[in-house]
Each structure stands twice: as structure tokens, then as C-alpha cells.
Amino acid sequence: MRKFFMILLCAVAVVMLAGCGKAALEKDAVPVVNKFVEDNFGILARAAGKKTPKCIKVELAQEINDDVWTGKAFFDNGKSVDCTVKEQDDQVYVEVNLHALRWQ
């Protein structure tokens, strides 16, 4: 079980780009993070009697390369995690360290 969590510490997901610019990237990243959390940890959280945390907002802080941003994903349980969001070829890639949530 521990090995399973170690493999899934870092999530990378893709969504089609709905708009352009920083605000659109922030908006597009939220459902990607939520889908990954639910798909990979929802069953485990419910089995432990916990609610699966939902991402409510992504804030991009700094553009580190062309179309690559660092920022934070904020959850409804009050926690936040660092994330990286990249726009490439009309798609958005989101990388999040979900180990930091520790909702179980």
C-alpha cells in the first residue's frame, strides 16, 4: 500500500485548453486536479470515512519558462499544495505533489 502512494506522489494530467493567459490556465487546472484526486484517492478516503478534498482554486505565482508556471492548488479542507502548470499545443499539463494533502 505504501508503495502505491509513493508512485502516485506526483500527478500529471492533461486538459484541453479552454482559453489563453494566466487566468484561463488557473481555471483549467482546477478540474484536472479534482479528477486525479477522485480517481486515485476517492475510494481510499471514503473507506477511511473521510471526504475526498476538492480543489477550489489554483493560483499561478511565477512564470518560470515560456508557458510554464509555478503556483499553488488550494483545497476545501484548508490545505494547499505546490503545483506546476504548463501550456503546450492547446493543452494544459498540471503537476501536483498530492502527498502533501495527507487527508487520511
A tleap script that builds the chain and sets N, CA, C and O, in Angstrom:
source leaprc.protein.ff14SB
mol = sequence {
  NMET ARG LYS PHE PHE MET ILE LEU LEU CYS
  ALA VAL ALA VAL VAL MET LEU ALA GLY CYS
  GLY LYS ALA ALA LEU GLU LYS ASP ALA VAL
  PRO VAL VAL ASN LYS PHE VAL GLU ASP ASN
  PHE GLY ILE LEU ALA ARG ALA ALA GLY LYS
  LYS THR PRO LYS CYS ILE LYS VAL GLU LEU
  ALA GLN GLU ILE ASN ASP ASP VAL TRP THR
  GLY LYS ALA PHE PHE ASP ASN GLY LYS SER
  VAL ASP CYS THR VAL LYS GLU GLN ASP ASP
  GLN VAL TYR VAL GLU VAL ASN LEU HIE ALA
  LEU ARG TRP CGLN
}
set mol.1.N position { 0.825 -1.183 0.000 }
set mol.1.CA position { 0.000 0.000 0.000 }
set mol.1.C position { 0.875 1.254 0.000 }
set mol.1.O position { 0.602 2.202 -0.736 }
set mol.2.N position { 1.912 1.259 0.814 }
set mol.2.CA position { 2.801 2.417 0.890 }
set mol.2.C position { 3.470 2.664 -0.465 }
set mol.2.O position { 3.641 3.811 -0.875 }
set mol.3.N position { 3.846 1.586 -1.155 }
set mol.3.CA position { 4.474 1.732 -2.460 }
set mol.3.C position { 3.514 2.404 -3.443 }
set mol.3.O position { 3.931 3.221 -4.264 }
set mol.4.N position { 2.230 2.056 -3.357 }
set mol.4.CA position { 1.211 2.668 -4.216 }
set mol.4.C position { 1.195 4.180 -4.041 }
set mol.4.O position { 1.143 4.922 -5.021 }
set mol.5.N position { 1.239 4.637 -2.789 }
set mol.5.CA position { 1.225 6.074 -2.530 }
set mol.5.C position { 2.513 6.729 -3.017 }
set mol.5.O position { 2.478 7.849 -3.528 }
set mol.6.N position { 3.637 6.056 -2.870 }
set mol.6.CA position { 4.903 6.631 -3.308 }
set mol.6.C position { 4.910 6.821 -4.826 }
set mol.6.O position { 5.459 7.805 -5.323 }
set mol.7.N position { 4.312 5.899 -5.553 }
set mol.7.CA position { 4.260 6.004 -7.006 }
set mol.7.C position { 3.376 7.181 -7.415 }
set mol.7.O position { 3.656 7.842 -8.415 }
set mol.8.N position { 2.322 7.447 -6.660 }
set mol.8.CA position { 1.362 8.483 -7.034 }
set mol.8.C position { 1.604 9.823 -6.345 }
set mol.8.O position { 0.702 10.658 -6.282 }
set mol.9.N position { 2.793 10.031 -5.837 }
set mol.9.CA position { 3.089 11.308 -5.179 }
set mol.9.C position { 2.949 12.488 -6.133 }
set mol.9.O position { 2.556 13.582 -5.727 }
set mol.10.N position { 3.261 12.268 -7.356 }
set mol.10.CA position { 3.259 13.345 -8.325 }
set mol.10.C position { 2.274 13.009 -9.438 }
set mol.10.O position { 2.387 11.966 -10.082 }
set mol.11.N position { 1.326 13.878 -9.658 }
set mol.11.CA position { 0.305 13.633 -10.679 }
set mol.11.C position { 0.531 14.559 -11.858 }
set mol.11.O position { 0.794 15.750 -11.690 }
set mol.12.N position { 0.427 14.006 -13.030 }
set mol.12.CA position { 0.479 14.826 -14.234 }
set mol.12.C position { -0.792 14.527 -15.016 }
set mol.12.O position { -1.066 13.370 -15.338 }
set mol.13.N position { -1.550 15.535 -15.315 }
set mol.13.CA position { -2.798 15.351 -16.039 }
set mol.13.C position { -2.876 16.386 -17.150 }
set mol.13.O position { -2.184 17.403 -17.130 }
set mol.14.N position { -3.735 16.099 -18.116 }
set mol.14.CA position { -3.854 16.956 -19.285 }
set mol.14.C position { -5.316 17.331 -19.495 }
set mol.14.O position { -6.202 16.495 -19.320 }
set mol.15.N position { -5.567 18.565 -19.863 }
set mol.15.CA position { -6.908 19.014 -20.224 }
set mol.15.C position { -6.771 19.903 -21.463 }
set mol.15.O position { -5.767 20.594 -21.634 }
set mol.16.N position { -7.777 19.875 -22.311 }
set mol.16.CA position { -7.739 20.758 -23.479 }
set mol.16.C position { -7.853 22.208 -23.008 }
set mol.16.O position { -8.630 22.515 -22.103 }
set mol.17.N position { -7.105 23.059 -23.601 }
set mol.17.CA position { -7.056 24.466 -23.213 }
set mol.17.C position { -8.331 25.180 -23.636 }
set mol.17.O position { -8.684 25.194 -24.815 }
set mol.18.N position { -9.021 25.774 -22.661 }
set mol.18.CA position { -10.276 26.463 -22.943 }
set mol.18.C position { -10.057 27.926 -23.301 }
set mol.18.O position { -10.908 28.535 -23.949 }
set mol.19.N position { -8.953 28.485 -22.897 }
set mol.19.CA position { -8.697 29.892 -23.186 }
set mol.19.C position { -7.202 30.116 -23.225 }
set mol.19.O position { -6.430 29.171 -23.385 }
set mol.20.N position { -6.793 31.356 -23.079 }
set mol.20.CA position { -5.369 31.624 -23.048 }
set mol.20.C position { -5.093 32.603 -21.919 }
set mol.20.O position { -5.991 33.305 -21.454 }
set mol.21.N position { -3.860 32.638 -21.494 }
set mol.21.CA position { -3.470 33.540 -20.430 }
set mol.21.C position { -3.489 32.892 -19.068 }
set mol.21.O position { -3.955 31.766 -18.895 }
set mol.22.N position { -2.975 33.621 -18.116 }
set mol.22.CA position { -2.823 33.130 -16.754 }
set mol.22.C position { -4.155 32.748 -16.121 }
set mol.22.O position { -4.269 31.669 -15.540 }
set mol.23.N position { -5.151 33.600 -16.221 }
set mol.23.CA position { -6.458 33.327 -15.597 }
set mol.23.C position { -7.089 32.057 -16.162 }
set mol.23.O position { -7.681 31.274 -15.418 }
set mol.24.N position { -6.968 31.853 -17.461 }
set mol.24.CA position { -7.527 30.651 -18.081 }
set mol.24.C position { -6.780 29.400 -17.623 }
set mol.24.O position { -7.394 28.359 -17.390 }
set mol.25.N position { -5.470 29.500 -17.495 }
set mol.25.CA position { -4.685 28.359 -17.011 }
set mol.25.C position { -5.087 27.999 -15.584 }
set mol.25.O position { -5.223 26.820 -15.254 }
set mol.26.N position { -5.275 29.005 -14.740 }
set mol.26.CA position { -5.699 28.755 -13.359 }
set mol.26.C position { -7.049 28.040 -13.339 }
set mol.26.O position { -7.237 27.073 -12.602 }
set mol.27.N position { -7.974 28.518 -14.146 }
set mol.27.CA position { -9.309 27.926 -14.199 }
set mol.27.C position { -9.273 26.500 -14.755 }
set mol.27.O position { -9.943 25.614 -14.225 }
set mol.28.N position { -8.507 26.276 -15.806 }
set mol.28.CA position { -8.426 24.952 -16.429 }
set mol.28.C position { -7.741 23.918 -15.543 }
set mol.28.O position { -8.009 22.724 -15.679 }
set mol.29.N position { -6.877 24.341 -14.655 }
set mol.29.CA position { -6.144 23.411 -13.800 }
set mol.29.C position { -7.020 22.797 -12.706 }
set mol.29.O position { -6.772 21.663 -12.297 }
set mol.30.N position { -8.031 23.510 -12.227 }
set mol.30.CA position { -8.866 23.038 -11.107 }
set mol.30.C position { -9.541 21.692 -11.389 }
set mol.30.O position { -9.381 20.777 -10.582 }
set mol.31.N position { -10.282 21.521 -12.484 }
set mol.31.CA position { -10.929 20.229 -12.710 }
set mol.31.C position { -9.938 19.090 -12.950 }
set mol.31.O position { -10.244 17.934 -12.660 }
set mol.32.N position { -8.764 19.405 -13.472 }
set mol.32.CA position { -7.749 18.373 -13.690 }
set mol.32.C position { -7.271 17.820 -12.344 }
set mol.32.O position { -7.164 16.607 -12.165 }
set mol.33.N position { -6.990 18.712 -11.414 }
set mol.33.CA position { -6.563 18.289 -10.086 }
set mol.33.C position { -7.671 17.480 -9.411 }
set mol.33.O position { -7.398 16.435 -8.822 }
set mol.34.N position { -8.913 17.950 -9.490 }
set mol.34.CA position { -10.033 17.236 -8.862 }
set mol.34.C position { -10.223 15.840 -9.444 }
set mol.34.O position { -10.480 14.893 -8.701 }
set mol.35.N position { -10.103 15.704 -10.736 }
set mol.35.CA position { -10.271 14.394 -11.358 }
set mol.35.C position { -9.200 13.422 -10.889 }
set mol.35.O position { -9.496 12.267 -10.586 }
set mol.36.N position { -7.964 13.882 -10.827 }
set mol.36.CA position { -6.892 12.998 -10.377 }
set mol.36.C position { -7.100 12.571 -8.921 }
set mol.36.O position { -6.946 11.395 -8.593 }
set mol.37.N position { -7.444 13.512 -8.061 }
set mol.37.CA position { -7.653 13.182 -6.652 }
set mol.37.C position { -8.782 12.170 -6.494 }
set mol.37.O position { -8.636 11.185 -5.770 }
set mol.38.N position { -9.899 12.405 -7.163 }
set mol.38.CA position { -11.036 11.490 -7.051 }
set mol.38.C position { -10.711 10.124 -7.632 }
set mol.38.O position { -11.007 9.103 -7.012 }
set mol.39.N position { -10.111 10.093 -8.805 }
set mol.39.CA position { -9.805 8.816 -9.467 }
set mol.39.C position { -8.817 7.968 -8.674 }
set mol.39.O position { -8.916 6.741 -8.679 }
set mol.40.N position { -7.880 8.596 -8.003 }
set mol.40.CA position { -6.814 7.849 -7.352 }
set mol.40.C position { -6.944 7.719 -5.844 }
set mol.40.O position { -6.381 6.796 -5.256 }
set mol.41.N position { -7.664 8.614 -5.216 }
set mol.41.CA position { -7.734 8.584 -3.760 }
set mol.41.C position { -9.144 8.615 -3.193 }
set mol.41.O position { -9.318 8.469 -1.984 }
set mol.42.N position { -10.155 8.801 -4.036 }
set mol.42.CA position { -11.530 8.892 -3.562 }
set mol.42.C position { -11.990 7.656 -2.813 }
set mol.42.O position { -12.575 7.767 -1.736 }
set mol.43.N position { -11.733 6.476 -3.369 }
set mol.43.CA position { -12.151 5.229 -2.722 }
set mol.43.C position { -11.462 5.062 -1.376 }
set mol.43.O position { -12.097 4.670 -0.397 }
set mol.44.N position { -10.174 5.356 -1.322 }
set mol.44.CA position { -9.430 5.214 -0.070 }
set mol.44.C position { -9.923 6.193 0.991 }
set mol.44.O position { -10.044 5.838 2.163 }
set mol.45.N position { -10.204 7.415 0.579 }
set mol.45.CA position { -10.692 8.413 1.530 }
set mol.45.C position { -12.054 8.009 2.082 }
set mol.45.O position { -12.285 8.091 3.288 }
set mol.46.N position { -12.959 7.572 1.199 }
set mol.46.CA position { -14.292 7.157 1.656 }
set mol.46.C position { -14.219 5.931 2.545 }
set mol.46.O position { -14.976 5.826 3.510 }
set mol.47.N position { -13.317 4.997 2.240 }
set mol.47.CA position { -13.164 3.796 3.068 }
set mol.47.C position { -12.690 4.159 4.473 }
set mol.47.O position { -13.000 3.460 5.437 }
set mol.48.N position { -11.947 5.243 4.583 }
set mol.48.CA position { -11.464 5.705 5.888 }
set mol.48.C position { -12.471 6.645 6.547 }
set mol.48.O position { -12.186 7.211 7.603 }
set mol.49.N position { -13.646 6.817 5.936 }
set mol.49.CA position { -14.666 7.695 6.497 }
set mol.49.C position { -14.382 9.167 6.292 }
set mol.49.O position { -14.934 10.013 6.995 }
set mol.50.N position { -13.530 9.476 5.339 }
set mol.50.CA position { -13.165 10.867 5.072 }
set mol.50.C position { -13.777 11.330 3.757 }
set mol.50.O position { -14.102 10.524 2.885 }
set mol.51.N position { -13.924 12.622 3.637 }
set mol.51.CA position { -14.386 13.236 2.392 }
set mol.51.C position { -13.175 13.482 1.501 }
set mol.51.O position { -12.133 13.931 1.979 }
set mol.52.N position { -13.303 13.194 0.224 }
set mol.52.CA position { -12.217 13.482 -0.716 }
set mol.52.C position { -12.099 14.993 -0.865 }
set mol.52.O position { -13.084 15.653 -1.196 }
set mol.53.N position { -10.914 15.558 -0.628 }
set mol.53.CA position { -10.774 17.010 -0.764 }
set mol.53.C position { -10.961 17.450 -2.208 }
set mol.53.O position { -10.591 16.737 -3.141 }
set mol.54.N position { -11.533 18.617 -2.377 }
set mol.54.CA position { -11.771 19.191 -3.699 }
set mol.54.C position { -10.904 20.431 -3.869 }
set mol.54.O position { -10.805 21.269 -2.973 }
set mol.55.N position { -10.287 20.527 -5.027 }
set mol.55.CA position { -9.533 21.730 -5.361 }
set mol.55.C position { -10.542 22.839 -5.652 }
set mol.55.O position { -11.448 22.671 -6.469 }
set mol.56.N position { -10.374 23.960 -4.980 }
set mol.56.CA position { -11.300 25.071 -5.180 }
set mol.56.C position { -10.671 26.207 -5.984 }
set mol.56.O position { -11.374 27.050 -6.542 }
set mol.57.N position { -9.336 26.217 -6.037 }
set mol.57.CA position { -8.669 27.314 -6.746 }
set mol.57.C position { -7.220 26.944 -7.009 }
set mol.57.O position { -6.578 26.288 -6.188 }
set mol.58.N position { -6.712 27.363 -8.147 }
set mol.58.CA position { -5.283 27.280 -8.452 }
set mol.58.C position { -4.800 28.704 -8.681 }
set mol.58.O position { -5.371 29.441 -9.485 }
set mol.59.N position { -3.753 29.084 -7.973 }
set mol.59.CA position { -3.142 30.402 -8.155 }
set mol.59.C position { -1.751 30.233 -8.731 }
set mol.59.O position { -0.903 29.572 -8.132 }
set mol.60.N position { -1.515 30.826 -9.884 }
set mol.60.CA position { -0.203 30.787 -10.502 }
set mol.60.C position { 0.582 32.003 -10.046 }
set mol.60.O position { 0.111 33.136 -10.137 }
set mol.61.N position { 1.787 31.748 -9.552 }
set mol.61.CA position { 2.576 32.823 -8.962 }
set mol.61.C position { 3.643 33.379 -9.894 }
set mol.61.O position { 3.812 34.595 -9.992 }
set mol.62.N position { 4.362 32.494 -10.579 }
set mol.62.CA position { 5.511 32.948 -11.341 }
set mol.62.C position { 5.661 32.123 -12.615 }
set mol.62.O position { 5.567 30.896 -12.580 }
set mol.63.N position { 5.894 32.795 -13.732 }
set mol.63.CA position { 6.198 32.106 -14.978 }
set mol.63.C position { 7.696 31.829 -14.988 }
set mol.63.O position { 8.504 32.757 -15.013 }
set mol.64.N position { 8.066 30.536 -14.968 }
set mol.64.CA position { 9.485 30.192 -14.872 }
set mol.64.C position { 10.129 29.948 -16.232 }
set mol.64.O position { 11.344 30.083 -16.370 }
set mol.65.N position { 9.348 29.598 -17.218 }
set mol.65.CA position { 9.774 29.446 -18.611 }
set mol.65.C position { 8.599 29.859 -19.478 }
set mol.65.O position { 7.541 30.227 -18.968 }
set mol.66.N position { 8.784 29.797 -20.776 }
set mol.66.CA position { 7.667 30.082 -21.673 }
set mol.66.C position { 6.523 29.134 -21.386 }
set mol.66.O position { 6.665 27.921 -21.539 }
set mol.67.N position { 5.403 29.670 -20.976 }
set mol.67.CA position { 4.175 28.907 -20.727 }
set mol.67.C position { 4.298 27.862 -19.623 }
set mol.67.O position { 3.522 26.906 -19.605 }
set mol.68.N position { 5.244 28.013 -18.705 }
set mol.68.CA position { 5.378 27.134 -17.533 }
set mol.68.C position { 5.307 28.002 -16.282 }
set mol.68.O position { 6.104 28.921 -16.097 }
set mol.69.N position { 4.339 27.691 -15.432 }
set mol.69.CA position { 4.086 28.488 -14.232 }
set mol.69.C position { 4.207 27.632 -12.978 }
set mol.69.O position { 3.890 26.443 -12.997 }
set mol.70.N position { 4.666 28.240 -11.893 }
set mol.70.CA position { 4.584 27.602 -10.579 }
set mol.70.C position { 3.464 28.279 -9.811 }
set mol.70.O position { 3.137 29.439 -10.062 }
set mol.71.N position { 2.882 27.553 -8.880 }
set mol.71.CA position { 1.808 28.118 -8.084 }
set mol.71.C position { 1.354 27.171 -7.002 }
set mol.71.O position { 2.103 26.294 -6.570 }
set mol.72.N position { 0.107 27.354 -6.563 }
set mol.72.CA position { -0.469 26.530 -5.512 }
set mol.72.C position { -1.882 26.126 -5.889 }
set mol.72.O position { -2.632 26.889 -6.497 }
set mol.73.N position { -2.225 24.881 -5.502 }
set mol.73.CA position { -3.603 24.399 -5.617 }
set mol.73.C position { -4.185 24.431 -4.208 }
set mol.73.O position { -3.585 23.902 -3.272 }
set mol.74.N position { -5.351 25.048 -4.057 }
set mol.74.CA position { -6.000 25.187 -2.754 }
set mol.74.C position { -7.204 24.259 -2.682 }
set mol.74.O position { -7.963 24.139 -3.643 }
set mol.75.N position { -7.379 23.595 -1.524 }
set mol.75.CA position { -8.431 22.605 -1.339 }
set mol.75.C position { -9.438 23.048 -0.289 }
set mol.75.O position { -9.152 23.900 0.552 }
set mol.76.N position { -10.637 22.444 -0.357 }
set mol.76.CA position { -11.712 22.808 0.564 }
set mol.76.C position { -11.470 22.356 1.998 }
set mol.76.O position { -12.238 22.719 2.889 }
set mol.77.N position { -10.427 21.577 2.241 }
set mol.77.CA position { -10.093 21.167 3.603 }
set mol.77.C position { -9.066 22.109 4.231 }
set mol.77.O position { -8.537 21.830 5.307 }
set mol.78.N position { -8.790 23.224 3.556 }
set mol.78.CA position { -7.867 24.225 4.094 }
set mol.78.C position { -6.414 24.000 3.719 }
set mol.78.O position { -5.565 24.835 4.032 }
set mol.79.N position { -6.107 22.899 3.059 }
set mol.79.CA position { -4.727 22.611 2.693 }
set mol.79.C position { -4.431 23.153 1.305 }
set mol.79.O position { -5.337 23.399 0.509 }
set mol.80.N position { -3.154 23.335 1.032 }
set mol.80.CA position { -2.715 23.741 -0.294 }
set mol.80.C position { -1.443 22.977 -0.632 }
set mol.80.O position { -0.697 22.568 0.257 }
set mol.81.N position { -1.207 22.792 -1.919 }
set mol.81.CA position { -0.003 22.104 -2.371 }
set mol.81.C position { 0.606 22.885 -3.527 }
set mol.81.O position { -0.096 23.564 -4.277 }
set mol.82.N position { 1.913 22.778 -3.655 }
set mol.82.CA position { 2.598 23.399 -4.774 }
set mol.82.C position { 2.216 22.685 -6.063 }
set mol.82.O position { 1.959 21.481 -6.068 }
set mol.83.N position { 2.184 23.432 -7.140 }
set mol.83.CA position { 1.884 22.833 -8.439 }
set mol.83.C position { 2.665 23.546 -9.527 }
set mol.83.O position { 3.159 24.659 -9.346 }
set mol.84.N position { 2.760 22.873 -10.655 }
set mol.84.CA position { 3.343 23.435 -11.858 }
set mol.84.C position { 2.324 23.265 -12.970 }
set mol.84.O position { 1.771 22.179 -13.141 }
set mol.85.N position { 2.069 24.310 -13.719 }
set mol.85.CA position { 1.105 24.274 -14.818 }
set mol.85.C position { 1.833 24.693 -16.088 }
set mol.85.O position { 2.526 25.710 -16.128 }
set mol.86.N position { 1.652 23.873 -17.127 }
set mol.86.CA position { 2.324 24.142 -18.394 }
set mol.86.C position { 1.303 24.113 -19.522 }
set mol.86.O position { 0.462 23.217 -19.596 }
set mol.87.N position { 1.390 25.099 -20.390 }
set mol.87.CA position { 0.559 25.151 -21.595 }
set mol.87.C position { 1.417 24.745 -22.781 }
set mol.87.O position { 2.495 25.297 -23.002 }
set mol.88.N position { 0.922 23.763 -23.549 }
set mol.88.CA position { 1.667 23.326 -24.723 }
set mol.88.C position { 0.695 22.738 -25.745 }
set mol.88.O position { -0.113 21.872 -25.412 }
set mol.89.N position { 0.774 23.203 -26.971 }
set mol.89.CA position { -0.045 22.681 -28.070 }
set mol.89.C position { -1.525 22.608 -27.711 }
set mol.89.O position { -2.150 21.562 -27.882 }
set mol.90.N position { -2.085 23.694 -27.222 }
set mol.90.CA position { -3.506 23.779 -26.865 }
set mol.90.C position { -3.923 22.810 -25.767 }
set mol.90.O position { -5.097 22.449 -25.680 }
set mol.91.N position { -3.004 22.391 -24.946 }
set mol.91.CA position { -3.307 21.536 -23.796 }
set mol.91.C position { -2.663 22.124 -22.558 }
set mol.91.O position { -1.699 22.886 -22.637 }
set mol.92.N position { -3.219 21.754 -21.404 }
set mol.92.CA position { -2.671 22.187 -20.128 }
set mol.92.C position { -2.216 20.954 -19.364 }
set mol.92.O position { -2.972 19.998 -19.194 }
set mol.93.N position { -0.980 20.988 -18.909 }
set mol.93.CA position { -0.415 19.913 -18.100 }
set mol.93.C position { -0.290 20.424 -16.672 }
set mol.93.O position { 0.225 21.518 -16.441 }
set mol.94.N position { -0.764 19.631 -15.715 }
set mol.94.CA position { -0.710 20.033 -14.314 }
set mol.94.C position { 0.065 18.982 -13.529 }
set mol.94.O position { -0.234 17.791 -13.616 }
set mol.95.N position { 1.054 19.419 -12.766 }
set mol.95.CA position { 1.828 18.530 -11.913 }
set mol.95.C position { 1.619 18.980 -10.467 }
set mol.95.O position { 1.828 20.145 -10.130 }
set mol.96.N position { 1.202 18.033 -9.617 }
set mol.96.CA position { 0.880 18.348 -8.228 }
set mol.96.C position { 1.466 17.283 -7.328 }
set mol.96.O position { 1.375 16.094 -7.634 }
set mol.97.N position { 2.066 17.689 -6.224 }
set mol.97.CA position { 2.542 16.741 -5.220 }
set mol.97.C position { 1.390 16.512 -4.240 }
set mol.97.O position { 1.204 17.290 -3.305 }
set mol.98.N position { 0.614 15.439 -4.456 }
set mol.98.CA position { -0.566 15.188 -3.644 }
set mol.98.C position { -0.241 14.597 -2.282 }
set mol.98.O position { -1.110 14.557 -1.411 }
set mol.99.N position { 0.984 14.137 -2.075 }
set mol.99.CA position { 1.371 13.592 -0.771 }
set mol.99.C position { 1.179 14.644 0.325 }
set mol.99.O position { 0.893 14.304 1.473 }
set mol.100.N position { 1.336 15.900 -0.026 }
set mol.100.CA position { 1.232 16.978 0.952 }
set mol.100.C position { -0.185 17.162 1.498 }
set mol.100.O position { -0.359 17.812 2.528 }
set mol.101.N position { -1.189 16.612 0.840 }
set mol.101.CA position { -2.571 16.750 1.329 }
set mol.101.C position { -2.793 16.018 2.639 }
set mol.101.O position { -3.405 16.568 3.555 }
set mol.102.N position { -2.311 14.799 2.746 }
set mol.102.CA position { -2.424 13.977 3.961 }
set mol.102.C position { -3.806 14.059 4.584 }
set mol.102.O position { -3.945 14.400 5.758 }
set mol.103.N position { -4.826 13.745 3.798 }
set mol.103.CA position { -6.189 13.819 4.339 }
set mol.103.C position { -6.593 12.571 5.073 }
set mol.103.O position { -7.649 12.553 5.705 }
set mol.104.N position { -5.800 11.531 5.015 }
set mol.104.CA position { -6.181 10.298 5.701 }
set mol.104.C position { -5.639 10.261 7.105 }
set mol.104.O position { -5.866 9.292 7.829 }
savepdb mol mol.pdb
quit
